[in-house]
Amino acid sequence: MTPILLAIALLLSVTFGYASVCAASPFGNCRKCRGFGFQMKTDRKGRPKRGKNCRRCKGHGKRIRVGRWLYNRATRTYRAGTR
């Protein structure tokens, strides 16, 4: 197998793998709060304490994956164009 065909096969497998992850689980953990929904703070004694709600995920702890966001946008555009 030539290196070009190997690279194409690897790229296709990564693409289909990410598409299947987006289809099976469209939401992932928020990167800012790591899925907690709030930032962890420490008090004066160094003990962990709950902080304010995360602004990025609005306290839910989940975010929509980029691939799913693109799929939703493309589907919405297609539906708007065929009406």
C-alpha positions as CSV (number, residue, x, y, z in Angstrom):
1,M,0.0,0.0,0.0
2,T,1.4,3.3,-1.0
3,P,1.8,6.1,1.6
4,I,-0.8,8.3,-0.1
5,L,-3.4,5.5,0.0
6,L,-2.5,4.8,3.6
7,A,-2.9,8.5,4.5
8,I,-6.3,8.7,2.7
9,A,-7.5,5.5,4.5
10,L,-6.3,6.9,7.9
11,L,-8.0,10.3,7.2
12,L,-11.3,8.6,6.2
13,S,-11.2,6.3,9.3
14,V,-10.7,9.3,11.6
15,T,-13.4,11.3,9.9
16,F,-16.0,8.4,10.1
17,G,-14.9,7.7,13.7
18,Y,-15.6,11.3,14.7
19,A,-18.9,11.3,12.8
20,S,-20.0,8.2,14.7
21,V,-19.0,9.8,18.0
22,C,-21.0,12.9,17.1
23,A,-24.0,10.8,16.1
24,A,-23.9,8.6,19.2
25,S,-23.1,11.3,21.8
26,P,-23.7,14.8,20.4
27,F,-22.8,16.5,23.7
28,G,-19.4,16.5,25.4
29,N,-18.1,17.9,28.7
30,C,-17.5,21.6,28.8
31,R,-13.9,22.4,28.4
32,K,-13.9,25.3,30.8
33,C,-15.5,23.7,33.8
34,R,-14.7,20.1,32.8
35,G,-18.4,19.0,33.1
36,F,-19.0,20.3,36.6
37,G,-21.2,23.3,35.5
38,F,-19.2,25.6,37.8
39,Q,-15.6,26.6,38.4
40,M,-13.9,25.0,41.5
41,K,-12.4,27.5,43.9
42,T,-10.5,27.1,47.1
43,D,-11.2,28.9,50.4
44,R,-8.5,30.4,52.6
45,K,-7.7,27.1,54.1
46,G,-7.2,25.5,50.6
47,R,-10.4,23.3,50.7
48,P,-12.2,23.0,47.4
49,K,-15.3,25.1,47.2
50,R,-18.1,25.6,44.6
51,G,-17.6,28.7,42.5
52,K,-20.0,30.6,40.2
53,N,-21.8,28.9,37.3
54,C,-19.8,28.5,34.2
55,R,-20.6,31.2,31.6
56,R,-19.6,29.0,28.6
57,C,-22.1,26.2,29.3
58,K,-24.5,28.2,31.5
59,G,-24.1,25.8,34.4
60,H,-25.1,22.6,32.5
61,G,-21.6,21.1,32.2
62,K,-22.2,20.0,28.6
63,R,-21.4,21.5,25.2
64,I,-22.4,20.5,21.7
65,R,-19.6,18.9,19.7
66,V,-18.2,20.8,16.7
67,G,-19.2,18.1,14.3
68,R,-22.7,17.9,15.5
69,W,-23.0,21.7,15.4
70,L,-21.9,21.7,11.8
71,Y,-24.4,18.9,11.0
72,N,-27.3,20.7,12.6
73,R,-26.4,23.9,10.7
74,A,-26.2,22.1,7.4
75,T,-29.5,20.3,8.0
76,R,-31.2,23.6,9.0
77,T,-29.9,25.3,5.9
78,Y,-31.0,22.5,3.7
79,R,-34.5,22.4,5.2
80,A,-34.8,26.2,4.8
81,G,-33.8,26.0,1.1
82,T,-36.2,23.2,0.2
83,R,-39.4,24.8,1.6
